[in-house]
Every structure is written in structure tokens, then in C-alpha cells.
């Protein structure tokens, strides 16, 4: 034990000599100057207050080897902010300095140095003064950012009235989490315009159950985690948000119904050309993001004009309806089936390769006569032709992909009808027709 004490005394003596030496004093002054310069540069950086606090702790502990370092900031309209390094230690060597703005305390800096002898109390005080000089503008910027979140929230809620998307809701929940006095937010929306449900959160989860409201087309639930017990103005803000969401999602339901009417073929109930082109553009965008396959099948009822001219349009309508029902039994739930012309149909199939697209088209074509037989007079035999194209080989844009499938269909019809052709071999077929 005596040897350990002797070693400890020797180390203390060496540190004392180093500190009092010219080299030691110079190194300490350089480190202190570098620390203050880094803190000064940080004040000009465009970062939020929470990031600033964490970076300050990192800088201080870099230049002041510490067992513990913490910065705490608490001002009105901004949730309490704290950043720490190490575990709290109750020691006489603890340096605690108030952070002030215009002589008003807004927080504190606490440091427990690793080596007390090399850390002058005056230097910690100087660091606190440097931080205090930066806090004024940073706190004001944080307040302005949170005030701007109010306007952003209003804008994003209004956006939801125009057919909401999950991206719109993600931006909204981030804005809610940045409101004055807010630590986080959660929102859940089930709505016809979303084709399902979306649940999103940002920051700390709310302590209270989410407030749920039924709206035309679905429902939504929303909640905010407040930094302190919810104040009257906080509750008023949430009430306003709930009211605006109710109105916006009600309008979205109306817009969705209007769009459905505008994009639905009135005879068959499937999508029309407008919906087909929108669905095709969306499918291409998704396929590009995931580097996935996408197949389209372009179908045409062979000699359909003869049915209308000879049997009448009522019979023709029944054939069209029967053919649509036939297609519906062949495709997957997430494939898009659309009537894009009198007797022309387009199936958009995410994830479908050219081989799989050919297999699907053959099954549809081979069974068309049986599927439409009950809608026709005895002796009539309705057939179909199909052209298939795949993304990206046959085209990267909606118009290009549709044109490739159309050419393949043209090749099938000129090759004798009641058959399937691929876009990859369509040009050769057209030249020999």
C-alpha cells in the first residue's frame, strides 16, 4: 500500500511540475484556445439547439479530459434540452457554471475533470461564457423554427385534402413533433385515399392515448408528447389540428370519389385509360426504385365490330362485361385491369417478368371463348389477341412501354389472331405479316 501511495505522490508531483513548466503552460494555453475557437465556430453553424448541446459536450470533453460533462438548457416554448458524457459524480472537484443571456439563467454547464490539477476553474468559466454568447441566437432560432412549425403544420394539413399520401403524413408528423413545447408526435390514418392504413411517429411517443376521430372515407388518430404537462394553449393547438384534419380528410374523400368516377369505365366498372396511364406511371416509378420487374399485357377482342354490327350493342356490352370478369379471375389482387379503348384492355402487373407475362396472357386468351360463350348467340366464338411488354427492356417511360405492347398486339393480330406475342419479337412479326 505504501508503494501505491508513493507512486500516487510521484504522479501528482510530476503533474504539478509539468503544469508549472513553460512547456506545460504553453500546451494548456493552446488547448484552451483551440477549445474556445471550436466553440466560437460552432455558434455560426446552422444546427438545431439539441444538436448544438451534444456537439458542445463533445468539444469540451475533447479538450478537457473529463469523467463527466453535461449541458442543460431550459427556456420557454422549447422542450428541456440536455446532453451528457459519463455518469454523474458527486465530488468536490465538480465545476458548475450557469449559462446566461442578458443576466438571465437559461441553463448550466457541469464538468468533472479527469485531472483536476490541469483544469483551471477559470477556464471552465470562460467556456461557459463562450457558450452563453452563442445561446442567444440559437435559442431565438429554435423558437422561430418551432413557430414556423405551426405554419408548416397548417400547410401540410391542407395538402391532405388533395388525396393524401404516406409522404405527406410523414412530413406532417415531423412538423407536429417540432411545435412549441412538443417532444414528439404520432399519427395513424385509415382512409380510402391511402388504400389502407398508415401509422407514423416522430420523436418521443405521446403519454396520453391518441385522439381518434371518424371522418368520411375512414378515420385518424393523433397525439403529441408535450415537454411539460399540457398547457391550455397546447390543448387548444391539438384541438385546432384535429379540426383541420377532419375537414381535410373529408375533402380528400370527396376528391377520391370524384377521381374514381372520372377514372372508371361506366360499363365494366374497371379503370379507364386515364387510370391506366396513372397506374402505369406509378408502377414504373416503384419498379425503378426497387430495380424490379414490371409487365404489361395489352389485349384486344378479335373481330368485335362484327358482334356489335350483327348481334347488337347490348350483346356486345355483355361480352365486354364477361371478358372483364374473365380477366379478373386470372390476375392478382394488386394487378391493375383497365379498359383503354372500345374492345382494348391493359393489365399492369408489378413484379411480372416477360416469361410470366406471356404465361398470363396465354391463359387469358386460351379461355376467352369459353368465358364469353354465354353472352353470345349459339355458333358465335369470341377470341382475343395479346401483346406483352416488360420494363425496362421494352421501355422506361409509360408511353414507350405501352407502344411496345401495342406493337406486340399488332403482330399477334396480323399473325392470325387468337394468339400472344412478345414485344421483343414484335418487330420481326410485323415485317413478315
C-alpha positions as CSV (number, residue, x, y, z in Angstrom):
1,X,0.0,0.0,0.0
2,X,2.8,2.4,0.8
3,X,4.3,1.7,-2.6
4,X,1.0,2.8,-4.2
5,X,0.9,5.9,-2.2
6,X,4.4,6.7,-3.2
7,X,3.5,6.2,-6.9
8,X,0.5,8.4,-6.5
9,X,2.6,11.2,-4.8
10,X,5.1,10.9,-7.6
11,X,2.5,11.3,-10.3
12,X,0.9,14.3,-8.5
13,X,4.4,15.8,-8.2
14,X,5.1,15.1,-11.9
15,X,1.8,16.7,-13.0
16,X,2.5,19.7,-10.8
17,X,5.9,20.2,-12.3
18,X,4.6,19.8,-15.8
19,X,1.8,22.3,-15.2
20,X,4.3,24.8,-13.8
21,X,6.8,24.3,-16.6
22,X,6.9,26.5,-19.7
23,X,6.0,23.6,-22.0
24,X,3.1,22.5,-19.8
25,X,1.7,26.1,-19.6
26,X,2.1,26.5,-23.4
27,X,0.3,23.3,-24.2
28,X,-2.6,24.1,-21.8
29,X,-3.0,27.6,-23.4
30,X,-3.0,26.1,-26.9
31,X,-5.6,23.5,-25.9
32,X,-7.8,26.2,-24.2
33,X,-7.5,28.5,-27.2
34,X,-8.4,25.6,-29.6
35,X,-11.4,24.7,-27.5
36,X,-12.7,28.3,-27.5
37,X,-12.2,28.6,-31.2
38,X,-14.1,25.4,-31.9
39,X,-17.0,26.6,-29.7
40,X,-16.9,30.0,-31.5
41,X,-17.1,28.3,-34.9
42,X,-20.0,26.2,-33.7
43,X,-22.1,29.2,-32.9
44,X,-22.2,30.1,-36.6
45,X,-23.2,26.6,-37.7
46,X,-26.8,26.0,-38.8
47,X,-27.8,23.4,-36.4
48,X,-30.7,23.0,-34.0
49,X,-30.3,23.6,-30.3
50,X,-30.4,19.9,-29.4
51,X,-27.5,19.1,-31.8
52,X,-25.6,22.2,-30.5
53,X,-25.8,20.9,-27.0
54,X,-24.5,17.4,-28.0
55,X,-21.6,18.9,-30.0
56,X,-20.6,21.3,-27.2
57,X,-20.2,18.3,-24.8
58,X,-18.1,16.6,-27.5
59,X,-15.8,19.6,-27.8
60,X,-15.4,20.2,-24.1
61,X,-14.6,16.6,-23.3
62,X,-12.1,16.6,-26.2
63,X,-10.1,19.5,-24.8
64,X,-10.9,18.9,-21.1
65,X,-10.4,15.2,-20.3
66,X,-13.5,14.6,-18.1
67,X,-15.2,12.0,-16.0
68,X,-18.5,13.7,-16.5
69,X,-19.7,16.6,-18.6
70,X,-23.2,17.9,-19.1
71,X,-25.0,20.9,-20.5
72,X,-28.7,21.6,-19.7
73,X,-30.9,24.3,-21.3
74,X,-34.4,25.2,-20.4
75,X,-36.3,28.1,-21.9
76,X,-40.0,28.9,-22.6
77,X,-41.6,27.3,-25.7
78,X,-38.6,24.9,-26.1
79,X,-38.6,21.5,-24.6
80,X,-35.8,21.0,-22.0
81,X,-32.5,20.1,-23.7
82,X,-29.7,18.1,-22.1
83,X,-26.5,16.4,-23.4
84,X,-24.2,14.3,-21.2
85,X,-20.9,12.5,-21.2
86,X,-20.1,9.9,-18.5
87,X,-22.0,9.3,-15.2
88,X,-22.9,12.0,-12.7
89,X,-20.3,12.1,-9.9
90,X,-20.7,13.9,-6.5
91,X,-17.3,15.4,-6.0
92,X,-15.7,18.5,-4.6
93,X,-13.9,18.9,-7.9
94,X,-17.2,19.4,-9.8
95,X,-17.3,22.6,-11.7
96,X,-20.8,24.0,-12.3
97,X,-21.4,27.3,-14.1
98,X,-24.7,29.0,-15.1
99,X,-25.3,29.7,-18.7
100,X,-26.9,33.2,-19.0
101,X,-28.4,35.5,-21.6
102,X,-28.7,39.1,-20.6
103,X,-28.1,38.1,-17.0
104,X,-31.0,35.6,-17.1
105,X,-30.1,32.0,-16.4
106,X,-31.1,29.6,-19.2
107,X,-29.1,26.6,-18.2
108,X,-25.8,25.2,-16.7
109,X,-22.6,23.6,-17.7
110,X,-21.2,20.9,-15.4
111,X,-17.7,19.4,-15.7
112,X,-15.9,16.9,-13.6
113,X,-12.3,16.9,-14.9
114,X,-10.2,13.7,-15.1
115,X,-7.2,15.6,-13.8
116,X,-8.2,18.5,-11.5
117,X,-4.7,19.9,-11.4
118,X,-4.6,20.5,-15.2
119,X,-8.1,22.1,-15.4
120,X,-8.3,25.7,-14.0
121,X,-11.7,26.7,-12.7
122,X,-11.3,30.0,-14.6
123,X,-11.1,28.1,-17.9
124,X,-14.4,26.3,-17.3
125,X,-15.9,29.6,-16.5
126,X,-14.6,31.0,-19.8
127,X,-16.1,28.1,-21.7
128,X,-19.4,28.8,-20.1
129,X,-19.2,32.5,-21.1
130,X,-18.4,31.4,-24.7
131,X,-21.4,29.1,-24.7
132,X,-23.6,31.8,-23.2
133,X,-22.6,34.2,-26.1
134,X,-23.9,31.6,-28.6
135,X,-27.1,30.6,-26.9
136,X,-29.0,33.8,-27.5
137,X,-29.1,33.5,-31.3
138,X,-29.5,29.7,-31.2
139,X,-32.4,29.8,-28.8
140,X,-34.1,32.5,-30.9
141,X,-33.6,30.4,-34.0
142,X,-35.1,27.4,-32.2
143,X,-38.1,29.4,-31.2
144,X,-38.6,30.7,-34.7
145,X,-38.2,27.1,-36.1
146,X,-40.9,25.9,-33.7
147,X,-43.1,28.9,-34.6
148,X,-42.6,28.1,-38.2
149,X,-43.7,24.5,-37.5
150,X,-47.2,25.9,-36.8
151,X,-47.5,27.4,-40.3
152,X,-46.0,24.2,-41.7
153,X,-48.5,22.1,-39.9
154,X,-51.4,24.1,-41.2
155,X,-50.0,23.9,-44.8
156,X,-49.4,20.1,-44.6
157,X,-52.9,19.5,-43.2
158,X,-54.3,21.5,-46.2
159,X,-52.2,19.3,-48.5
160,X,-54.0,16.2,-47.2
161,X,-57.3,17.4,-48.7
162,X,-55.9,16.7,-52.1
163,X,-55.6,12.9,-51.9
164,X,-53.1,12.3,-49.1
165,X,-50.0,10.1,-49.4
166,X,-47.8,8.5,-46.8
167,X,-45.1,11.0,-47.6
168,X,-47.5,13.9,-46.8
169,X,-48.3,12.3,-43.5
170,X,-44.6,11.7,-42.7
171,X,-43.9,15.4,-43.2
172,X,-46.9,16.3,-41.1
173,X,-45.9,14.2,-38.1
174,X,-42.4,15.7,-38.2
175,X,-44.0,19.2,-38.1
176,X,-46.2,18.2,-35.2
177,X,-43.2,17.0,-33.3
178,X,-41.5,20.4,-33.8
179,X,-44.4,22.5,-32.4
180,X,-43.6,24.8,-29.4
181,X,-43.3,22.7,-26.3
182,X,-43.5,19.4,-28.2
183,X,-41.2,16.5,-27.8
184,X,-42.8,14.1,-30.3
185,X,-46.0,13.2,-32.1
186,X,-47.8,10.1,-33.6
187,X,-50.5,9.9,-36.2
188,X,-52.4,7.0,-37.6
189,X,-54.7,7.3,-40.7
190,X,-57.0,4.8,-42.3
191,X,-58.6,6.3,-45.4
192,X,-59.8,5.3,-48.8
193,X,-57.4,7.7,-50.5
194,X,-54.5,5.8,-48.9
195,X,-55.9,2.3,-49.9
196,X,-55.3,1.2,-46.3
197,X,-53.7,2.4,-43.1
198,X,-50.5,4.5,-42.3
199,X,-49.0,4.8,-38.8
200,X,-46.1,7.2,-38.3
201,X,-44.3,8.7,-35.4
202,X,-41.5,11.3,-34.8
203,X,-39.7,12.0,-31.5
204,X,-40.9,10.8,-28.2
205,X,-44.3,8.9,-28.2
206,X,-47.3,10.7,-26.6
207,X,-48.1,9.8,-23.0
208,X,-51.8,10.0,-23.5
209,X,-53.9,7.8,-25.8
210,X,-54.2,9.1,-29.3
211,X,-57.3,11.1,-30.0
212,X,-59.4,9.2,-32.6
213,X,-61.9,10.8,-35.0
214,X,-64.1,9.2,-37.6
215,X,-64.2,11.0,-41.0
216,X,-65.8,10.4,-44.4
217,X,-63.7,7.7,-46.0
218,X,-62.0,6.4,-42.9
219,X,-60.6,7.7,-39.5
220,X,-57.5,9.1,-38.0
221,X,-55.8,9.2,-34.6
222,X,-53.3,11.9,-33.5
223,X,-51.4,12.7,-30.3
224,X,-48.5,15.0,-29.2
225,X,-45.9,14.4,-26.4
226,X,-45.6,17.7,-24.6
227,X,-42.4,18.6,-22.8
228,X,-44.3,19.5,-19.7
229,X,-47.9,18.9,-18.6
230,X,-50.1,20.1,-21.4
231,X,-50.9,23.8,-21.0
232,X,-54.3,25.3,-22.1
233,X,-52.7,26.6,-25.3
234,X,-51.2,23.2,-26.1
235,X,-54.6,21.6,-25.8
236,X,-56.1,24.4,-28.0
237,X,-53.4,23.7,-30.6
238,X,-54.2,20.0,-30.6
239,X,-58.0,20.8,-30.9
240,X,-57.3,23.0,-33.9
241,X,-55.2,20.3,-35.6
242,X,-57.9,17.7,-35.0
243,X,-60.5,20.0,-36.5
244,X,-58.4,20.8,-39.6
245,X,-57.6,17.2,-40.1
246,X,-61.2,16.3,-40.0
247,X,-62.0,18.9,-42.7
248,X,-59.0,18.0,-44.9
249,X,-59.7,14.2,-44.9
250,X,-63.4,14.9,-45.5
251,X,-62.4,16.8,-48.6
252,X,-60.0,14.1,-49.6
253,X,-62.9,11.6,-49.5
254,X,-64.9,13.8,-51.9
255,X,-61.9,14.2,-54.2
256,X,-61.3,10.5,-54.2
257,X,-64.9,9.7,-55.2
258,X,-64.7,12.3,-58.0
259,X,-61.5,10.8,-59.3
260,X,-62.9,7.3,-59.1
261,X,-65.8,8.4,-61.2
262,X,-63.5,10.2,-63.7
263,X,-61.2,7.1,-63.9
264,X,-63.8,4.3,-64.0
265,X,-65.2,2.8,-67.1
266,X,-69.0,3.0,-66.6
267,X,-69.9,-0.2,-68.4
268,X,-67.4,-2.7,-66.9
269,X,-66.5,-0.9,-63.6
270,X,-62.8,-1.2,-64.2
271,X,-60.3,1.6,-64.8
272,X,-60.4,3.6,-68.0
273,X,-57.4,4.9,-70.0
274,X,-56.8,7.8,-67.6
275,X,-56.4,5.4,-64.6
276,X,-54.3,3.0,-66.7
277,X,-51.7,5.7,-67.5
278,X,-51.6,6.9,-63.9
279,X,-51.2,3.4,-62.6
280,X,-48.6,2.6,-65.3
281,X,-46.5,5.7,-64.3
282,X,-46.7,4.8,-60.6
283,X,-45.8,1.1,-61.3
284,X,-42.7,2.2,-63.4
285,X,-41.6,4.6,-60.6
286,X,-41.8,1.8,-58.0
287,X,-40.0,-0.7,-60.3
288,X,-37.2,1.8,-60.8
289,X,-36.8,2.3,-57.0
290,X,-36.5,-1.4,-56.2
291,X,-34.9,-2.4,-59.5
292,X,-37.8,-4.8,-60.1
293,X,-39.8,-6.3,-62.9
294,X,-42.9,-4.9,-64.4
295,X,-45.1,-6.5,-67.1
296,X,-48.0,-5.1,-69.2
297,X,-50.5,-7.2,-71.2
298,X,-52.3,-5.4,-74.0
299,X,-55.5,-7.4,-75.0
300,X,-57.9,-6.9,-77.9
301,X,-61.1,-8.8,-78.7
302,X,-60.9,-10.2,-82.2
303,X,-63.4,-9.1,-84.8
304,X,-65.5,-7.5,-82.1
305,X,-67.1,-5.0,-84.5
306,X,-68.9,-7.9,-86.1
307,X,-70.6,-8.7,-82.8
308,X,-71.9,-5.2,-82.4
309,X,-73.0,-4.9,-86.1
310,X,-74.7,-8.3,-86.2
311,X,-75.9,-9.1,-82.7
312,X,-76.4,-5.6,-81.4
313,X,-74.6,-3.4,-78.9
314,X,-76.5,-5.0,-76.0
315,X,-74.9,-8.3,-76.8
316,X,-71.5,-6.5,-77.3
317,X,-71.8,-4.9,-73.9
318,X,-72.5,-8.3,-72.3
319,X,-69.4,-9.7,-74.0
320,X,-67.3,-6.9,-72.7
321,X,-68.5,-7.4,-69.2
322,X,-67.9,-11.2,-69.4
323,X,-64.4,-10.6,-70.7
324,X,-63.6,-8.3,-67.8
325,X,-64.9,-10.8,-65.3
326,X,-62.8,-13.5,-67.0
327,X,-59.6,-11.3,-66.7
328,X,-60.4,-10.6,-63.0
329,X,-60.2,-14.4,-62.3
330,X,-56.8,-14.6,-63.9
331,X,-54.9,-11.7,-62.3
332,X,-53.6,-11.0,-58.8
333,X,-55.3,-8.6,-56.4
334,X,-52.7,-5.9,-56.9
335,X,-52.6,-6.0,-60.7
336,X,-54.4,-3.1,-62.4
337,X,-57.0,-4.0,-65.1
338,X,-58.2,-1.2,-67.4
339,X,-60.3,-0.7,-70.5
340,X,-58.4,1.7,-72.6
341,X,-60.5,1.6,-75.8
342,X,-63.7,0.1,-77.2
343,X,-62.5,-3.5,-77.0
344,X,-58.9,-3.0,-75.8
345,X,-57.7,-3.8,-72.3
346,X,-54.4,-3.2,-70.5
347,X,-53.2,-5.2,-67.5
348,X,-50.4,-3.7,-65.4
349,X,-48.6,-6.4,-63.4
350,X,-45.9,-5.3,-60.9
351,X,-43.1,-7.8,-60.5
352,X,-44.1,-9.8,-63.6
353,X,-41.3,-10.9,-65.9
354,X,-41.7,-11.3,-69.6
355,X,-42.0,-15.1,-69.3
356,X,-44.6,-14.8,-66.6
357,X,-46.5,-12.1,-68.6
358,X,-46.6,-14.5,-71.6
359,X,-48.0,-17.3,-69.4
360,X,-50.7,-15.0,-68.0
361,X,-51.7,-13.7,-71.5
362,X,-51.9,-17.3,-72.9
363,X,-54.2,-18.4,-70.0
364,X,-56.5,-15.4,-70.7
365,X,-56.5,-15.9,-74.5
366,X,-57.0,-19.7,-74.4
367,X,-60.1,-19.4,-72.1
368,X,-61.7,-16.4,-73.7
369,X,-64.1,-18.3,-75.9
370,X,-65.5,-20.3,-73.0
371,X,-65.7,-17.2,-70.8
372,X,-67.7,-15.2,-73.3
373,X,-69.9,-18.1,-74.7
374,X,-72.9,-17.4,-72.5
375,X,-73.1,-13.8,-73.7
376,X,-73.2,-14.7,-77.4
377,X,-75.8,-16.4,-79.6
378,X,-75.1,-20.1,-80.5
379,X,-72.5,-20.5,-83.1
380,X,-70.5,-17.4,-82.2
381,X,-66.9,-17.9,-80.9
382,X,-65.2,-14.9,-79.4
383,X,-61.4,-14.9,-79.3
384,X,-58.7,-12.4,-78.2
385,X,-55.2,-11.5,-79.1
386,X,-52.5,-10.2,-76.7
387,X,-49.2,-8.3,-76.8
388,X,-46.9,-8.3,-73.8
389,X,-44.0,-5.9,-72.9
390,X,-41.8,-5.7,-69.9
391,X,-40.0,-2.9,-68.1
392,X,-37.2,-1.8,-68.6
393,X,-36.3,-3.9,-71.7
394,X,-39.3,-2.7,-73.8
395,X,-39.4,0.9,-72.5
396,X,-38.7,3.1,-69.5
397,X,-41.5,5.6,-69.9
398,X,-45.3,4.9,-69.8
399,X,-45.8,5.8,-73.5
400,X,-42.8,3.8,-74.7
401,X,-43.8,0.7,-72.7
402,X,-47.4,1.0,-74.0
403,X,-46.2,1.4,-77.6
404,X,-44.1,-1.7,-77.3
405,X,-47.1,-3.7,-76.0
406,X,-49.2,-2.2,-78.8
407,X,-46.7,-3.3,-81.4
408,X,-46.7,-6.8,-80.0
409,X,-50.5,-6.9,-80.1
410,X,-50.4,-5.7,-83.7
411,X,-48.0,-8.6,-84.5
412,X,-50.4,-11.1,-82.8
413,X,-53.4,-9.8,-84.8
414,X,-51.5,-9.8,-88.1
415,X,-50.1,-13.2,-87.3
416,X,-53.6,-14.8,-87.3
417,X,-55.2,-13.5,-84.1
418,X,-56.2,-15.7,-81.1
419,X,-52.5,-15.7,-80.0
420,X,-49.9,-13.9,-77.9
421,X,-46.7,-12.1,-79.0
422,X,-43.9,-10.6,-77.0
423,X,-42.6,-7.1,-77.6
424,X,-39.1,-8.5,-78.0
425,X,-40.2,-10.3,-81.2
426,X,-42.9,-8.0,-82.4
427,X,-40.8,-6.1,-84.9
428,X,-39.9,-9.3,-86.8
429,X,-43.5,-10.4,-86.8
430,X,-44.8,-7.1,-88.2
431,X,-42.2,-7.2,-91.0
432,X,-43.3,-10.7,-92.1
433,X,-47.1,-10.0,-91.8
